């Protein structure tokens, strides 16, 4: 029987059941290889203590400090005992408390002058930070290497103590001990980097990198290990994506070229404005892709309001010109209806092909959503299968088995991160021309800009086009943070500003995080439960229905205030949007259903309640709903968070810039990496342990170049078995599917 490779050995075998169980459940570590790739988060230098002055509240921390004093207090008339220990590090002091029977061991061991590593959750008591019942491991004083106290230190040969990402029941030093048990296996790690690349870039071999990252003697050891391990992650991921792009380039597709004097030319001729240079350039890139006999895979991204829909529509018209059909997949019914409305308006009689009064050059533009009535749905399906409809706009209802196309040539996916790749793939699977299966061309649009390196990783299977110019006539948007708790008169002034905009003939939005109907009660309970656990959260988030009532009766009395949210009937939603677009509603109180694609140029003011509960990119996206006409926009971010909080810093960043690329960087830095594979923001364990998508821009760009070179020479990696093994490890079943379907 074949021996299991050392790095695939289950941890249970080496560490015993209980420890392995906690590692599997809490840290998702199952094999020796998993643990070897669980890298230290940082390193403590012996003799240099962590700054206690900078401890974050409510976080699990590991600190190295010295005991300053220890006292036992009695309470309950002498029946209860409490041990209070003060630890110090030059920068500050921290209180440790132990109660009841738990005081005896620390009272004996933690004597003034002794040093230890302490781990626990930072809490606040009597306005002072403390750790209640922390776990600890004593450290030997320099030069004192006797007894048990030396054992912890001995496990680190160098002067650097690794601090691991820990969890409840498994402190950093216990993880370090477990790493010691598996570290000898690092020598058997298979090196995925081709030897020529490794030597050319001067990297240490993988076994050496693993030893140095876990047990460094010097800071230089850490640096060498980190550089090498970052490269592994970036390179293996980019090879996976390069192979995907290579495979896609081999697929057959029908070349789609616009016909001179056809539908696209007729549309361009009736445009009341000229396209921006950016729109012209990006259209040229797209038309170049469409004209080839391999499927286009292009990501179209750009600033909120940069005219991406116009570029996508021209691509769709080019495909219809060539005899094909185009489908646009939108994430919500509100957005699908909005796109359908704006596209039919832009096209005019060109959207009425085959209808009375329609143009001879025109085509039919149909809408398909899950909640349509049976007759309308039946007609839409018929128009698609006969080819009567050249363009269809719909939600995930388009993906259902019943939906058949006459000749699907282009799929446009709007707002990529709301769709799984499976859905995008299911729609592309409907492409066939004259009975033969042909892969349709694909254009993916993102709502908010994403940094270049994120595009290279999350959308690494796509070529990228960027629109970075706003169309002429767009107005600037002024953004301000409104601290409702500290300065209630600021909130009163916010409502006055909304009234002033309405008095000038404009309209406004008020956005809330919750709906506030019966189905919301469960959410409310969950929020209350969270509030009980989390002191900072004083109340459940504000709701649309409550807010609308308060505004009608209070600060916006006399104005026409309506609501819009995702649980309304589709016809009601559509009715509200039509009335708002027609100027029959002054203020729309809504959830984030208005986040993307809603285009009402007369709306100039937006008030976002509980703005701290939204992400940076989401706020930027919402803000893009105002300032779409000639009058300047105003966006007010209302919050009750204190000045010094991280949430306020986030809001200040949004208020300070209209640059979506800058904000997307901030958003990513604050979110931590998430998992750039799978659904870009899913909670799956990250395959990136060392690589930071934002900071390591140069590593990712260089790794992509090397990966392309390797794959073009040897697409199946036959000459690089170790790289294939690393790919298989990276692409566990879910991720492999993700990339395969990309």
HELIX and SHEET records of a PDB file:
HELIX    1   1 UNK A    6  UNK A    8  5                                   3    
HELIX    2   2 UNK A   11  UNK A   15  1                                   5    
HELIX    3   3 UNK A   17  UNK A   27  1                                  11    
HELIX    4   4 UNK A   32  UNK A   36  1                                   5    
HELIX    5   5 UNK A   52  UNK A   54  5                                   3    
HELIX    6   6 UNK A  100  UNK A  102  5                                   3    
HELIX    7   7 UNK A  103  UNK A  109  1                                   7    
HELIX    8   8 UNK A  149  UNK A  154  1                                   6    
HELIX    9   9 UNK A  172  UNK A  183  1                                  12    
HELIX   10  10 UNK A  184  UNK A  188  5                                   5    
HELIX   11  11 UNK A  195  UNK A  200  1                                   6    
HELIX   12  12 UNK A  206  UNK A  214  1                                   9    
HELIX   13  13 UNK A  219  UNK A  250  1                                  32    
HELIX   14  14 UNK A  263  UNK A  269  1                                   7    
HELIX   15  15 UNK A  277  UNK A  290  1                                  14    
HELIX   16  16 UNK A  308  UNK A  321  1                                  14    
HELIX   17  17 UNK A  333  UNK A  347  1                                  15    
HELIX   18  18 UNK A  348  UNK A  351  5                                   4    
HELIX   19  19 UNK A  374  UNK A  386  1                                  13    
HELIX   20  20 UNK A  396  UNK A  399  5                                   4    
HELIX   21  21 UNK A  416  UNK A  418  5                                   3    
HELIX   22  22 UNK A  421  UNK A  428  1                                   8    
HELIX   23  23 UNK A  452  UNK A  458  1                                   7    
HELIX   24  24 UNK A  488  UNK A  503  1                                  16    
HELIX   25  25 UNK A  518  UNK A  520  5                                   3    
HELIX   26  26 UNK A  521  UNK A  533  1                                  13    
HELIX   27  27 UNK A  544  UNK A  553  1                                  10    
HELIX   28  28 UNK A  570  UNK A  581  1                                  12    
HELIX   29  29 UNK A  592  UNK A  594  5                                   3    
HELIX   30  30 UNK A  611  UNK A  613  5                                   3    
HELIX   31  31 UNK A  616  UNK A  623  1                                   8    
HELIX   32  32 UNK A  646  UNK A  656  1                                  11    
HELIX   33  33 UNK A  660  UNK A  671  1                                  12    
HELIX   34  34 UNK A  697  UNK A  713  1                                  17    
HELIX   35  35 UNK A  721  UNK A  730  1                                  10    
HELIX   36  36 UNK A  733  UNK A  741  1                                   9    
SHEET    1   A 2 UNK A  40  UNK A  45  0                                        
SHEET    2   A 2 UNK A 160  UNK A 164 -1                                        
SHEET    1   B 6 UNK A 135  UNK A 139  0                                        
SHEET    2   B 6 UNK A 115  UNK A 125 -1                                        
SHEET    3   B 6 UNK A  60  UNK A  75 -1                                        
SHEET    4   B 6 UNK A  80  UNK A  88 -1                                        
SHEET    5   B 6 UNK A  93  UNK A  99 -1                                        
SHEET    6   B 6 UNK A 128  UNK A 132  1                                        
SHEET    1   C 7 UNK A 364  UNK A 368  0                                        
SHEET    2   C 7 UNK A 389  UNK A 394  1                                        
SHEET    3   C 7 UNK A 325  UNK A 329  1                                        
SHEET    4   C 7 UNK A 408  UNK A 414  1                                        
SHEET    5   C 7 UNK A 441  UNK A 445  1                                        
SHEET    6   C 7 UNK A 297  UNK A 302  1                                        
SHEET    7   C 7 UNK A 463  UNK A 467  1                                        
SHEET    1   D 2 UNK A 432  UNK A 433  0                                        
SHEET    2   D 2 UNK A 436  UNK A 437 -1                                        
SHEET    1   E 6 UNK A 477  UNK A 483  0                                        
SHEET    2   E 6 UNK A 633  UNK A 639  1                                        
SHEET    3   E 6 UNK A 603  UNK A 608  1                                        
SHEET    4   E 6 UNK A 507  UNK A 511  1                                        
SHEET    5   E 6 UNK A 587  UNK A 590  1                                        
SHEET    6   E 6 UNK A 561  UNK A 564  1                                        
END                                                                             
